């Protein structure tokens, strides 16, 4: 299914790294709990409402179609964002953008990184986007255009990550090994329009940051 699920959290920023204009008519917009209020503020029409809905006014919940509301109990193991990812997987959607400004609690940001890992394990191409940053996982290769001038930080996940080669970076990654406990991959600079990264082993959390 060639659709993208846009997961609008209560902390979705006013503007997005890739712009909300990237949402196509065939995509699916999921409001996560208080994200429904953000959808209204951003003039986005939510297709589904997901979560325990503990932070939404009851009258607003009642106005949303019940057949498109995925309501869960407050006492649960999963975060609302994880539940949204589980739902889109069941729908056959394999690409997701989680919209969150990442300006709040550190544990919430760590939870978002865990959401990315869950998505990765279930073959969902997911990223988290704020206004100026994009987080995603690389486990094999990554090729992209349009990031010249941005910063790139890479953090090894679970085990050491060994790089085969790279291009478009100030500091080449060829032959580099990143360990999960060492901050050796922070604040590289993207110097070309074409960015390429090839991993020989392991996986990394990648963060692209706009400068200025």
C-alpha positions as CSV (number, residue, x, y, z in Angstrom):
1,X,0.0,0.0,0.0
2,X,1.6,3.2,-1.2
3,X,0.4,5.5,1.5
4,X,2.0,7.5,4.3
5,X,0.4,7.7,7.8
6,X,0.9,11.1,9.3
7,X,0.6,10.7,13.1
8,X,-0.3,14.1,14.6
9,X,0.6,14.1,18.3
10,X,-0.5,16.8,20.8
11,X,3.0,18.3,20.4
12,X,2.9,18.5,16.6
13,X,4.8,21.7,15.6
14,X,3.3,24.6,13.6
15,X,5.7,23.8,10.7
16,X,7.3,20.5,9.8
17,X,10.8,19.6,8.6
18,X,9.3,18.3,5.3
19,X,6.3,20.6,5.5
20,X,2.7,19.6,6.0
21,X,2.2,20.4,2.3
22,X,3.8,17.0,1.7
23,X,0.6,15.3,2.8
24,X,-1.2,13.9,-0.2
25,X,-4.9,13.2,-0.7
26,X,-4.2,9.4,-0.6
27,X,-2.4,9.6,2.8
28,X,-3.9,8.9,6.2
29,X,-3.9,11.4,9.0
30,X,-4.2,10.0,12.5
31,X,-4.8,12.3,15.5
32,X,-3.2,10.9,18.7
33,X,-5.3,12.0,21.6
34,X,-4.8,15.8,22.0
35,X,-3.4,15.7,18.5
36,X,-7.0,16.2,17.3
37,X,-6.8,19.8,18.6
38,X,-3.5,20.2,16.8
39,X,-5.2,19.0,13.6
40,X,-7.9,21.6,14.0
41,X,-5.2,24.3,14.6
42,X,-3.2,23.2,11.6
43,X,-6.4,22.9,9.4
44,X,-5.7,19.2,8.9
45,X,-8.7,16.8,8.6
46,X,-8.0,13.7,10.7
47,X,-9.1,10.4,9.3
48,X,-8.8,8.6,12.6
49,X,-8.5,9.4,16.3
50,X,-6.4,7.1,18.5
51,X,-5.5,6.8,22.2
52,X,-7.0,6.8,25.6
53,X,-8.4,10.3,24.9
54,X,-7.7,11.5,28.5
55,X,-6.5,14.9,27.4
56,X,-9.4,15.7,25.0
57,X,-12.5,17.6,25.9
58,X,-15.4,15.1,25.9
59,X,-17.5,17.3,23.6
60,X,-14.7,17.3,21.0
61,X,-14.5,13.5,21.2
62,X,-18.2,13.2,20.7
63,X,-18.1,15.2,17.5
64,X,-15.5,12.8,15.9
65,X,-17.0,9.8,14.0
66,X,-17.2,6.9,16.4
67,X,-16.4,4.4,13.7
68,X,-13.1,6.1,13.1
69,X,-12.2,6.4,16.8
70,X,-9.7,3.9,18.2
71,X,-10.2,4.3,21.9
72,X,-8.2,2.5,24.5
73,X,-8.3,2.4,28.4
74,X,-6.1,4.8,30.3
75,X,-4.4,1.9,32.1
76,X,-2.4,0.3,29.3
77,X,1.2,-0.7,28.5
78,X,1.6,1.0,25.1
79,X,1.9,4.8,24.4
80,X,-0.8,6.3,22.2
81,X,1.8,6.8,19.4
82,X,2.7,3.1,19.6
83,X,-0.9,2.1,19.4
84,X,-1.3,4.3,16.2
85,X,1.7,2.5,14.7
86,X,0.1,-0.9,15.5
87,X,-3.1,0.2,13.8
88,X,-1.4,1.4,10.6
89,X,0.5,-1.9,10.4
90,X,-2.8,-3.8,10.6
91,X,-4.0,-1.5,7.8
92,X,-1.1,-2.5,5.6
93,X,0.5,1.0,5.6
94,X,4.3,0.8,5.6
95,X,5.4,4.4,5.9
96,X,4.8,6.8,8.8
97,X,5.7,10.3,9.9
98,X,5.3,11.1,13.6
99,X,4.9,14.8,14.1
100,X,6.3,16.0,17.4
101,X,8.3,19.1,18.4
102,X,10.4,17.0,20.8
103,X,10.6,20.1,23.1
104,X,9.0,18.4,26.2
105,X,10.0,15.6,28.5
106,X,13.2,13.7,27.8
107,X,11.4,10.4,28.5
108,X,8.8,11.2,25.9
109,X,11.6,11.7,23.3
110,X,13.1,8.4,24.4
111,X,9.7,6.8,23.9
112,X,9.6,8.2,20.4
113,X,12.9,6.6,19.6
114,X,11.5,3.3,20.9
115,X,8.5,3.9,18.6
116,X,10.9,4.1,15.7
117,X,12.6,0.9,16.7
118,X,9.2,-0.9,16.9
119,X,8.3,0.4,13.5
120,X,11.7,-0.7,12.1
121,X,11.2,-4.2,13.5
122,X,7.8,-4.4,11.8
123,X,9.0,-3.2,8.4
124,X,7.5,0.3,8.7
125,X,9.6,3.1,7.3
126,X,9.1,5.7,10.0
127,X,10.5,9.0,11.1
128,X,9.9,11.6,13.7
129,X,9.8,15.2,12.5
130,X,9.9,18.5,14.4
131,X,10.2,21.9,12.8
132,X,14.0,21.6,12.4
133,X,14.9,17.9,12.9
134,X,14.2,14.5,11.5
135,X,14.9,11.2,13.3
136,X,15.0,7.8,11.6
137,X,16.8,4.5,11.6
138,X,19.4,3.3,9.1
139,X,20.4,-0.4,9.0
140,X,21.7,-0.9,5.5
141,X,22.0,2.0,3.2
142,X,20.6,5.6,3.0
143,X,20.5,7.8,-0.1
144,X,18.9,11.2,-0.1
145,X,19.1,14.7,-1.8
146,X,18.4,18.1,-0.5
147,X,20.1,18.1,2.9
148,X,23.2,20.2,2.1
149,X,24.1,22.5,5.0
150,X,22.3,20.3,7.6
151,X,24.0,18.5,10.5
152,X,23.9,14.7,10.7
153,X,24.3,12.8,14.0
154,X,24.5,9.0,14.1
155,X,24.1,6.9,17.2
156,X,24.7,3.1,17.2
157,X,21.7,1.0,18.4
158,X,22.1,-2.2,20.4
159,X,25.5,-3.0,19.1
160,X,28.5,-1.6,17.3
161,X,27.7,-0.2,13.8
162,X,30.4,-0.6,11.1
163,X,30.3,1.7,8.1
164,X,31.3,0.6,4.6
165,X,31.4,4.0,3.0
166,X,29.8,7.5,2.7
167,X,29.7,10.5,0.5
168,X,28.4,14.1,0.9
169,X,29.8,14.5,4.5
170,X,32.6,16.6,5.9
171,X,33.9,13.7,7.8
172,X,33.9,10.4,5.8
173,X,32.4,7.4,7.6
174,X,34.4,4.8,5.6
175,X,35.8,2.2,8.0
176,X,34.3,3.9,11.0
177,X,32.9,1.9,13.9
178,X,30.4,3.5,16.2
179,X,29.8,2.0,19.7
180,X,26.5,2.6,21.5
181,X,28.3,4.0,24.5
182,X,30.6,6.5,22.6
183,X,29.4,9.8,21.1
184,X,31.6,9.6,18.0
185,X,28.9,10.3,15.4
186,X,27.6,13.6,16.6
187,X,27.3,16.8,14.5
188,X,28.8,15.7,11.2
189,X,28.1,18.2,8.4
190,X,26.3,17.4,5.1
191,X,28.3,19.2,2.4
192,X,26.7,18.0,-0.8
193,X,23.3,17.7,-2.4
194,X,23.6,14.0,-2.6
195,X,24.1,12.1,0.6
196,X,25.0,8.4,0.7
197,X,25.7,6.1,3.7
198,X,26.5,2.4,3.5
199,X,26.6,0.2,6.6
200,X,28.4,-3.1,6.7
201,X,26.9,-4.1,10.0
202,X,24.6,-2.8,12.7
203,X,22.0,-0.1,12.8
204,X,22.1,3.6,13.7
205,X,19.6,6.3,14.8
206,X,20.1,9.2,12.4
207,X,19.2,12.8,13.2
208,X,19.3,15.4,10.5
209,X,19.1,19.0,11.8
210,X,18.5,22.2,9.9
211,X,21.0,24.9,10.8
212,X,20.2,28.6,11.4
